[in-house]
Amino acid sequence: MSPETLSPKTAVISGGAGGLGTALSTQLQAEGWRVVLLDLNVAHLPHTATQLPMKCDVTDSRALKDCCTKILACHDSIDLVIYGAGVTAIAPVEDLQEQAHRRLFDINYFAAAAMAKAFLPALRASRGTHLAITSVAGFAPLHHRASYAASKHAMTGFFASLRVEEAVYGVKTVIAAPAFVATNVGNPDSDTDGLTRPGAAQDAVDVVTPVQAADIILRGLKRGKTDIFVGRVAKLSDVMMRLSPRLYDWVMGRAIKADR
């Protein structure tokens, strides 16, 4: 995957204005890609010959469809779609608001599913790649993040199933599961529903920077991996969940007690 072979290729990234989205964009551009970044606020992102920021509310189905249509009309091929838009809710289930639970799913899961469907024909034509940014919470429970974990489990199930369906067209589907990417350190503010961007929690362990996470993800992509675990905790959690989910629950329970 040299810059020469990548120069005509185009990637689309939802959540493109976030720390991981911009880190992925920077690294892809350095390798010769053109990148389209979708997010609610893209005013601070530079518009260059290789980077096109597009304002888009991915939970607005008509707006998302219009953005995808414009992208398809403006580019000869779409070779990589990265589903990175996401929010979290940090609270026990007893305090979880129904509206927050539904909106979290709209952003984390339904928008990604709709976007994947919109780009199916283009990725089939280019024999390209779906890259879903999920989480350790996509395959394991996570304390005080039941809603977030549920949405990431749904996302993991969707893209794992899509992987099988689209393989016959030569399309690859990759799932990247970070433990904790420090995208919003020092900015834990939540909206009126209690939702916030991931990466601001105070209980994080095994923290990686957005640049480190982007490097791990893109190296895994180049190596042909179908599942990429970002960080030591992500790798260890995967092993524990495969060998003994009860052990994982016990370890998490001990960590919770230690914090009290």
ZADO-1210 file (C-alpha; in nm, 4 decimals, padded with zeros to 6 digits):
<atoms>
<atom x="00.0000" y="00.0000" z="00.0000" code="MET" pos="1"/>
<atom x="00.2405" y="00.2653" z="-00.1197" code="SER" pos="2"/>
<atom x="00.1421" y="00.6288" z="-00.1675" code="PRO" pos="3"/>
<atom x="00.1524" y="00.5758" z="-00.5436" code="GLU" pos="4"/>
<atom x="-00.1111" y="00.3021" z="-00.5369" code="THR" pos="5"/>
<atom x="-00.3262" y="00.4872" z="-00.2846" code="LEU" pos="6"/>
<atom x="-00.3272" y="00.8255" z="-00.4559" code="SER" pos="7"/>
<atom x="-00.6582" y="00.7825" z="-00.6418" code="PRO" pos="8"/>
<atom x="-00.8411" y="00.6333" z="-00.3435" code="LYS" pos="9"/>
<atom x="-01.1038" y="00.8075" z="-00.1304" code="THR" pos="10"/>
<atom x="-01.2012" y="00.7471" z="00.2322" code="ALA" pos="11"/>
<atom x="-01.5128" y="00.8740" z="00.4087" code="VAL" pos="12"/>
<atom x="-01.5051" y="00.9177" z="00.7883" code="ILE" pos="13"/>
<atom x="-01.8091" y="00.9851" z="01.0060" code="SER" pos="14"/>
<atom x="-01.7243" y="01.1582" z="01.3314" code="GLY" pos="15"/>
<atom x="-01.4455" y="01.3126" z="01.1273" code="GLY" pos="16"/>
<atom x="-01.4042" y="01.6212" z="01.3460" code="ALA" pos="17"/>
<atom x="-01.3214" y="01.4160" z="01.6554" code="GLY" pos="18"/>
<atom x="-00.9718" y="01.3357" z="01.7734" code="GLY" pos="19"/>
<atom x="-00.9578" y="00.9883" z="01.6203" code="LEU" pos="20"/>
<atom x="-01.1291" y="01.1002" z="01.3004" code="GLY" pos="21"/>
<atom x="-00.8784" y="01.3792" z="01.2386" code="THR" pos="22"/>
<atom x="-00.5852" y="01.1513" z="01.3291" code="ALA" pos="23"/>
<atom x="-00.7057" y="00.8912" z="01.0790" code="LEU" pos="24"/>
<atom x="-00.7527" y="01.1624" z="00.8179" code="SER" pos="25"/>
<atom x="-00.4014" y="01.2992" z="00.8702" code="THR" pos="26"/>
<atom x="-00.2390" y="00.9572" z="00.8378" code="GLN" pos="27"/>
<atom x="-00.4449" y="00.8580" z="00.5353" code="LEU" pos="28"/>
<atom x="-00.3603" y="01.1834" z="00.3573" code="GLN" pos="29"/>
<atom x="00.0088" y="01.1254" z="00.4299" code="ALA" pos="30"/>
<atom x="-00.0279" y="00.7960" z="00.2430" code="GLU" pos="31"/>
<atom x="-00.1905" y="00.9593" z="-00.0584" code="GLY" pos="32"/>
<atom x="-00.5603" y="00.9246" z="00.0179" code="TRP" pos="33"/>
<atom x="-00.8348" y="01.1798" z="-00.0342" code="ARG" pos="34"/>
<atom x="-01.0572" y="01.2058" z="00.2738" code="VAL" pos="35"/>
<atom x="-01.4139" y="01.3267" z="00.3293" code="VAL" pos="36"/>
<atom x="-01.4954" y="01.4120" z="00.6911" code="LEU" pos="37"/>
<atom x="-01.8560" y="01.4121" z="00.8134" code="LEU" pos="38"/>
<atom x="-01.9525" y="01.5737" z="01.1441" code="ASP" pos="39"/>
<atom x="-02.1902" y="01.8209" z="01.3047" code="LEU" pos="40"/>
<atom x="-01.9249" y="02.0898" z="01.3394" code="ASN" pos="41"/>
<atom x="-01.6523" y="02.1011" z="01.0746" code="VAL" pos="42"/>
<atom x="-01.5859" y="02.4754" z="01.0765" code="ALA" pos="43"/>
<atom x="-01.2388" y="02.4284" z="01.2279" code="HIS" pos="44"/>
<atom x="-01.1305" y="02.1659" z="00.9748" code="LEU" pos="45"/>
<atom x="-00.9234" y="02.2849" z="00.6766" code="PRO" pos="46"/>
<atom x="-01.0637" y="02.2281" z="00.3296" code="HIS" pos="47"/>
<atom x="-00.7767" y="02.1205" z="00.1058" code="THR" pos="48"/>
<atom x="-00.7153" y="01.9303" z="-00.2151" code="ALA" pos="49"/>
<atom x="-00.7057" y="01.6056" z="-00.0144" code="THR" pos="50"/>
<atom x="-00.9505" y="01.6806" z="00.2681" code="GLN" pos="51"/>
<atom x="-01.3161" y="01.7750" z="00.2309" code="LEU" pos="52"/>
<atom x="-01.5080" y="01.8510" z="00.5535" code="PRO" pos="53"/>
<atom x="-01.8876" y="01.8181" z="00.5217" code="MET" pos="54"/>
<atom x="-02.1352" y="01.9314" z="00.7862" code="LYS" pos="55"/>
<atom x="-02.3809" y="01.6496" z="00.8470" code="CYS" pos="56"/>
<atom x="-02.6149" y="01.5372" z="01.1230" code="ASP" pos="57"/>
<atom x="-02.5864" y="01.1609" z="01.0785" code="VAL" pos="58"/>
<atom x="-02.9050" y="01.1068" z="01.2812" code="THR" pos="59"/>
<atom x="-03.1052" y="01.3046" z="01.0232" code="ASP" pos="60"/>
<atom x="-03.1784" y="01.0364" z="00.7640" code="SER" pos="61"/>
<atom x="-03.2494" y="01.2818" z="00.4832" code="ARG" pos="62"/>
<atom x="-02.9376" y="01.4897" z="00.5567" code="ALA" pos="63"/>
<atom x="-02.7221" y="01.1770" z="00.5721" code="LEU" pos="64"/>
<atom x="-02.8657" y="01.0464" z="00.2460" code="LYS" pos="65"/>
<atom x="-02.8013" y="01.3840" z="00.0771" code="ASP" pos="66"/>
<atom x="-02.4394" y="01.3883" z="00.2022" code="CYS" pos="67"/>
<atom x="-02.3755" y="01.0360" z="00.0776" code="CYS" pos="68"/>
<atom x="-02.5295" y="01.1220" z="-00.2600" code="THR" pos="69"/>
<atom x="-02.3058" y="01.4297" z="-00.2941" code="LYS" pos="70"/>
<atom x="-01.9960" y="01.2303" z="-00.2005" code="ILE" pos="71"/>
<atom x="-02.0765" y="00.9601" z="-00.4553" code="LEU" pos="72"/>
<atom x="-02.1368" y="01.2232" z="-00.7229" code="ALA" pos="73"/>
<atom x="-01.8072" y="01.4021" z="-00.6565" code="CYS" pos="74"/>
<atom x="-01.5713" y="01.1043" z="-00.6443" code="HIS" pos="75"/>
<atom x="-01.4930" y="00.8392" z="-00.9007" code="ASP" pos="76"/>
<atom x="-01.4664" y="00.5716" z="-00.6341" code="SER" pos="77"/>
<atom x="-01.5153" y="00.5231" z="-00.2628" code="ILE" pos="78"/>
<atom x="-01.2576" y="00.2801" z="-00.1292" code="ASP" pos="79"/>
<atom x="-01.2879" y="00.3032" z="00.2492" code="LEU" pos="80"/>
<atom x="-01.5735" y="00.4068" z="00.4771" code="VAL" pos="81"/>
<atom x="-01.4905" y="00.4557" z="00.8448" code="ILE" pos="82"/>
<atom x="-01.7818" y="00.4597" z="01.0878" code="TYR" pos="83"/>
<atom x="-01.6453" y="00.6665" z="01.3740" code="GLY" pos="84"/>
<atom x="-01.9354" y="00.8867" z="01.4879" code="ALA" pos="85"/>
<atom x="-02.0237" y="00.8058" z="01.8448" code="GLY" pos="86"/>
<atom x="-02.1284" y="00.9287" z="02.1875" code="VAL" pos="87"/>
<atom x="-02.1410" y="00.7694" z="02.5303" code="THR" pos="88"/>
<atom x="-02.3528" y="00.7885" z="02.8433" code="ALA" pos="89"/>
<atom x="-02.1778" y="00.7310" z="03.1750" code="ILE" pos="90"/>
<atom x="-02.4373" y="00.6464" z="03.4372" code="ALA" pos="91"/>
<atom x="-02.5953" y="00.3488" z="03.6131" code="PRO" pos="92"/>
<atom x="-02.9001" y="00.2013" z="03.4412" code="VAL" pos="93"/>
<atom x="-03.1310" y="00.3405" z="03.7109" code="GLU" pos="94"/>
<atom x="-03.0325" y="00.6941" z="03.6052" code="ASP" pos="95"/>
<atom x="-03.0433" y="00.6337" z="03.2299" code="LEU" pos="96"/>
<atom x="-03.2954" y="00.8512" z="03.0468" code="GLN" pos="97"/>
<atom x="-03.4975" y="00.6809" z="02.7729" code="GLU" pos="98"/>
<atom x="-03.4432" y="00.9739" z="02.5363" code="GLN" pos="99"/>
<atom x="-03.0670" y="00.9512" z="02.5861" code="ALA" pos="100"/>
<atom x="-03.0731" y="00.5747" z="02.5305" code="HIS" pos="101"/>
<atom x="-03.2587" y="00.6149" z="02.1995" code="ARG" pos="102"/>
<atom x="-03.0485" y="00.9063" z="02.0746" code="ARG" pos="103"/>
<atom x="-02.7280" y="00.7206" z="02.1615" code="LEU" pos="104"/>
<atom x="-02.8446" y="00.4307" z="01.9417" code="PHE" pos="105"/>
<atom x="-02.9371" y="00.6746" z="01.6639" code="ASP" pos="106"/>
<atom x="-02.5806" y="00.8081" z="01.6578" code="ILE" pos="107"/>
<atom x="-02.3762" y="00.4981" z="01.7365" code="ASN" pos="108"/>
<atom x="-02.5730" y="00.2297" z="01.5552" code="TYR" pos="109"/>
<atom x="-02.8528" y="00.3417" z="01.3231" code="PHE" pos="110"/>
<atom x="-02.6477" y="00.6130" z="01.1511" code="ALA" pos="111"/>
<atom x="-02.3639" y="00.3671" z="01.0860" code="ALA" pos="112"/>
<atom x="-02.6050" y="00.1064" z="00.9472" code="ALA" pos="113"/>
<atom x="-02.7702" y="00.3615" z="00.7173" code="ALA" pos="114"/>
<atom x="-02.4347" y="00.4913" z="00.5983" code="MET" pos="115"/>
<atom x="-02.3094" y="00.1399" z="00.5273" code="ALA" pos="116"/>
<atom x="-02.6134" y="00.0685" z="00.3138" code="LYS" pos="117"/>
<atom x="-02.5701" y="00.3940" z="00.1215" code="ALA" pos="118"/>
<atom x="-02.2122" y="00.3051" z="00.0280" code="PHE" pos="119"/>
<atom x="-02.2663" y="-00.0653" z="-00.0464" code="LEU" pos="120"/>
<atom x="-02.2690" y="-00.0300" z="-00.4283" code="PRO" pos="121"/>
<atom x="-01.9633" y="00.1991" z="-00.4321" code="ALA" pos="122"/>
<atom x="-01.7580" y="-00.0293" z="-00.2087" code="LEU" pos="123"/>
<atom x="-01.8585" y="-00.3308" z="-00.4153" code="ARG" pos="124"/>
<atom x="-01.7430" y="-00.1506" z="-00.7290" code="ALA" pos="125"/>
<atom x="-01.4059" y="-00.0608" z="-00.5733" code="SER" pos="126"/>
<atom x="-01.3756" y="-00.3861" z="-00.3749" code="ARG" pos="127"/>
<atom x="-01.3192" y="-00.1546" z="-00.0835" code="GLY" pos="128"/>
<atom x="-01.3486" y="-00.1703" z="00.2938" code="THR" pos="129"/>
<atom x="-01.5988" y="-00.0970" z="00.5691" code="HIS" pos="130"/>
<atom x="-01.4121" y="-00.0022" z="00.8884" code="LEU" pos="131"/>
<atom x="-01.6301" y="00.0098" z="01.1997" code="ALA" pos="132"/>
<atom x="-01.4874" y="00.1804" z="01.5082" code="ILE" pos="133"/>
<atom x="-01.6564" y="-00.0013" z="01.7934" code="THR" pos="134"/>
<atom x="-01.5111" y="-00.0550" z="02.1419" code="SER" pos="135"/>
<atom x="-01.4169" y="-00.3113" z="02.4029" code="VAL" pos="136"/>
<atom x="-01.7784" y="-00.2443" z="02.5050" code="ALA" pos="137"/>
<atom x="-01.8760" y="-00.4009" z="02.1727" code="GLY" pos="138"/>
<atom x="-01.7923" y="-00.7486" z="02.2977" code="PHE" pos="139"/>
<atom x="-01.7710" y="-00.7139" z="02.6768" code="ALA" pos="140"/>
<atom x="-01.9749" y="-00.5459" z="02.9553" code="PRO" pos="141"/>
<atom x="-01.8600" y="-00.2074" z="03.0794" code="LEU" pos="142"/>
<atom x="-01.9352" y="-00.0484" z="03.4157" code="HIS" pos="143"/>
<atom x="-02.1896" y="00.2372" z="03.4103" code="HIS" pos="144"/>
<atom x="-02.2077" y="00.2245" z="03.0314" code="ARG" pos="145"/>
<atom x="-02.4904" y="-00.0204" z="02.9645" code="ALA" pos="146"/>
<atom x="-02.6423" y="00.1935" z="02.6897" code="SER" pos="147"/>
<atom x="-02.3073" y="00.2535" z="02.5206" code="TYR" pos="148"/>
<atom x="-02.2157" y="-00.1159" z="02.5455" code="ALA" pos="149"/>
<atom x="-02.5516" y="-00.2172" z="02.3998" code="ALA" pos="150"/>
<atom x="-02.5057" y="00.0134" z="02.1004" code="SER" pos="151"/>
<atom x="-02.1527" y="-00.1116" z="02.0386" code="LYS" pos="152"/>
<atom x="-02.2644" y="-00.4760" z="02.0692" code="HIS" pos="153"/>
<atom x="-02.5296" y="-00.3967" z="01.8058" code="ALA" pos="154"/>
<atom x="-02.2706" y="-00.2306" z="01.5847" code="MET" pos="155"/>
<atom x="-02.0345" y="-00.5263" z="01.6192" code="THR" pos="156"/>
<atom x="-02.3114" y="-00.7719" z="01.5315" code="GLY" pos="157"/>
<atom x="-02.4159" y="-00.5659" z="01.2294" code="PHE" pos="158"/>
<atom x="-02.0696" y="-00.5328" z="01.0792" code="PHE" pos="159"/>
<atom x="-01.9686" y="-00.8913" z="01.1587" code="ALA" pos="160"/>
<atom x="-02.2764" y="-01.0042" z="00.9667" code="SER" pos="161"/>
<atom x="-02.2095" y="-00.7545" z="00.6873" code="LEU" pos="162"/>
<atom x="-01.8576" y="-00.9005" z="00.6607" code="ARG" pos="163"/>
<atom x="-02.0021" y="-01.2360" z="00.5573" code="VAL" pos="164"/>
<atom x="-02.2576" y="-01.0862" z="00.3169" code="GLU" pos="165"/>
<atom x="-02.0162" y="-00.8559" z="00.1367" code="GLU" pos="166"/>
<atom x="-01.7206" y="-01.0947" z="00.1123" code="ALA" pos="167"/>
<atom x="-01.8732" y="-01.2466" z="-00.2022" code="VAL" pos="168"/>
<atom x="-01.8320" y="-00.9040" z="-00.3688" code="TYR" pos="169"/>
<atom x="-01.4679" y="-00.8757" z="-00.2661" code="GLY" pos="170"/>
<atom x="-01.5538" y="-00.6177" z="00.0009" code="VAL" pos="171"/>
<atom x="-01.3692" y="-00.6327" z="00.3325" code="LYS" pos="172"/>
<atom x="-01.5305" y="-00.5462" z="00.6648" code="THR" pos="173"/>
<atom x="-01.3001" y="-00.4631" z="00.9537" code="VAL" pos="174"/>
<atom x="-01.3971" y="-00.4030" z="01.3156" code="ILE" pos="175"/>
<atom x="-01.1610" y="-00.1946" z="01.5327" code="ALA" pos="176"/>
<atom x="-01.2182" y="-00.2123" z="01.9084" code="ALA" pos="177"/>
<atom x="-01.0293" y="00.0442" z="02.1179" code="PRO" pos="178"/>
<atom x="-01.0226" y="00.0319" z="02.4981" code="ALA" pos="179"/>
<atom x="-00.9799" y="00.4033" z="02.5681" code="PHE" pos="180"/>
<atom x="-00.8735" y="00.6695" z="02.3201" code="VAL" pos="181"/>
<atom x="-00.8082" y="01.0057" z="02.4869" code="ALA" pos="182"/>
<atom x="-01.0011" y="01.2192" z="02.2403" code="THR" pos="183"/>
<atom x="-01.1683" y="01.4572" z="02.4861" code="ASN" pos="184"/>
<atom x="-00.9478" y="01.4650" z="02.7934" code="VAL" pos="185"/>
<atom x="-01.0471" y="01.7525" z="03.0209" code="GLY" pos="186"/>
<atom x="-01.3746" y="01.8019" z="02.8335" code="ASN" pos="187"/>
<atom x="-01.6311" y="01.5775" z="03.0066" code="PRO" pos="188"/>
<atom x="-01.9258" y="01.8114" z="02.9425" code="ASP" pos="189"/>
<atom x="-02.2495" y="01.6351" z="02.8542" code="SER" pos="190"/>
<atom x="-02.5570" y="01.7623" z="02.6741" code="ASP" pos="191"/>
<atom x="-02.9087" y="01.7869" z="02.8170" code="THR" pos="192"/>
<atom x="-02.9594" y="01.4093" z="02.7720" code="ASP" pos="193"/>
<atom x="-02.6394" y="01.3235" z="02.9567" code="GLY" pos="194"/>
<atom x="-02.4580" y="01.2172" z="02.6401" code="LEU" pos="195"/>
<atom x="-02.0961" y="01.3068" z="02.5755" code="THR" pos="196"/>
<atom x="-01.8281" y="01.2213" z="02.3221" code="ARG" pos="197"/>
<atom x="-01.6191" y="00.9207" z="02.4252" code="PRO" pos="198"/>
<atom x="-01.2674" y="00.9888" z="02.5474" code="GLY" pos="199"/>
<atom x="-01.3349" y="01.2168" z="02.8437" code="ALA" pos="200"/>
<atom x="-01.4013" y="00.9665" z="03.1218" code="ALA" pos="201"/>
<atom x="-01.2080" y="00.9930" z="03.4474" code="GLN" pos="202"/>
<atom x="-01.1964" y="00.6148" z="03.5061" code="ASP" pos="203"/>
<atom x="-00.9893" y="00.5309" z="03.1993" code="ALA" pos="204"/>
<atom x="-00.7018" y="00.2831" z="03.2001" code="VAL" pos="205"/>
<atom x="-00.4491" y="00.1925" z="02.9311" code="ASP" pos="206"/>
<atom x="-00.5038" y="00.5245" z="02.7564" code="VAL" pos="207"/>
<atom x="-00.3809" y="00.5707" z="02.3995" code="VAL" pos="208"/>
<atom x="-00.3726" y="00.8959" z="02.2063" code="THR" pos="209"/>
<atom x="-00.5764" y="00.9441" z="01.8888" code="PRO" pos="210"/>
<atom x="-00.2543" y="00.9358" z="01.6838" code="VAL" pos="211"/>
<atom x="-00.1480" y="00.6074" z="01.8444" code="GLN" pos="212"/>
<atom x="-00.4934" y="00.4575" z="01.7916" code="ALA" pos="213"/>
<atom x="-00.5029" y="00.5676" z="01.4271" code="ALA" pos="214"/>
<atom x="-00.1604" y="00.4139" z="01.3697" code="ASP" pos="215"/>
<atom x="-00.2653" y="00.0808" z="01.5229" code="ILE" pos="216"/>
<atom x="-00.5885" y="00.0737" z="01.3231" code="ILE" pos="217"/>
<atom x="-00.4313" y="00.1592" z="00.9886" code="LEU" pos="218"/>
<atom x="-00.1429" y="-00.0841" z="01.0394" code="ARG" pos="219"/>
<atom x="-00.3983" y="-00.3556" z="01.1160" code="GLY" pos="220"/>
<atom x="-00.5891" y="-00.2589" z="00.8034" code="LEU" pos="221"/>
<atom x="-00.2782" y="-00.2910" z="00.5888" code="LYS" pos="222"/>
<atom x="-00.2010" y="-00.6311" z="00.7370" code="ARG" pos="223"/>
<atom x="-00.5418" y="-00.7610" z="00.6375" code="GLY" pos="224"/>
<atom x="-00.6786" y="-00.8051" z="00.9892" code="LYS" pos="225"/>
<atom x="-01.0541" y="-00.8378" z="01.0242" code="THR" pos="226"/>
<atom x="-01.0571" y="-00.7498" z="01.3954" code="ASP" pos="227"/>
<atom x="-00.8211" y="-00.4912" z="01.5427" code="ILE" pos="228"/>
<atom x="-00.7862" y="-00.4521" z="01.9191" code="PHE" pos="229"/>
<atom x="-00.6488" y="-00.1121" z="02.0155" code="VAL" pos="230"/>
<atom x="-00.4522" y="-00.1176" z="02.3385" code="GLY" pos="231"/>
<atom x="-00.3442" y="-00.3849" z="02.5856" code="ARG" pos="232"/>
<atom x="-00.6733" y="-00.3779" z="02.7758" code="VAL" pos="233"/>
<atom x="-00.8642" y="-00.4403" z="02.4531" code="ALA" pos="234"/>
<atom x="-00.6470" y="-00.7414" z="02.3689" code="LYS" pos="235"/>
<atom x="-00.6644" y="-00.8809" z="02.7224" code="LEU" pos="236"/>
<atom x="-01.0403" y="-00.8282" z="02.7397" code="SER" pos="237"/>
<atom x="-01.0858" y="-01.0201" z="02.4154" code="ASP" pos="238"/>
<atom x="-00.8827" y="-01.3128" z="02.5502" code="VAL" pos="239"/>
<atom x="-01.0717" y="-01.3178" z="02.8810" code="MET" pos="240"/>
<atom x="-01.4131" y="-01.2976" z="02.7143" code="MET" pos="241"/>
<atom x="-01.3224" y="-01.5871" z="02.4878" code="ARG" pos="242"/>
<atom x="-01.1782" y="-01.8053" z="02.7640" code="LEU" pos="243"/>
<atom x="-01.3920" y="-01.7125" z="03.0634" code="SER" pos="244"/>
<atom x="-01.6578" y="-01.4378" z="03.0674" code="PRO" pos="245"/>
<atom x="-01.6982" y="-01.5038" z="03.4399" code="ARG" pos="246"/>
<atom x="-01.3332" y="-01.4155" z="03.4907" code="LEU" pos="247"/>
<atom x="-01.3882" y="-01.0882" z="03.3040" code="TYR" pos="248"/>
<atom x="-01.6888" y="-01.0084" z="03.5252" code="ASP" pos="249"/>
<atom x="-01.4829" y="-01.0855" z="03.8366" code="TRP" pos="250"/>
<atom x="-01.1952" y="-00.8612" z="03.7277" code="VAL" pos="251"/>
<atom x="-01.4340" y="-00.5770" z="03.6438" code="MET" pos="252"/>
<atom x="-01.6145" y="-00.6262" z="03.9756" code="GLY" pos="253"/>
<atom x="-01.2872" y="-00.5964" z="04.1668" code="ARG" pos="254"/>
<atom x="-01.2031" y="-00.2775" z="03.9786" code="ALA" pos="255"/>
<atom x="-01.5435" y="-00.1312" z="04.0661" code="ILE" pos="256"/>
<atom x="-01.5030" y="-00.2126" z="04.4356" code="LYS" pos="257"/>
<atom x="-01.1552" y="-00.0571" z="04.4354" code="ALA" pos="258"/>
<atom x="-01.3007" y="00.2688" z="04.3025" code="ASP" pos="259"/>
<atom x="-01.5653" y="00.2927" z="04.5739" code="ARG" pos="260"/>
</atoms>
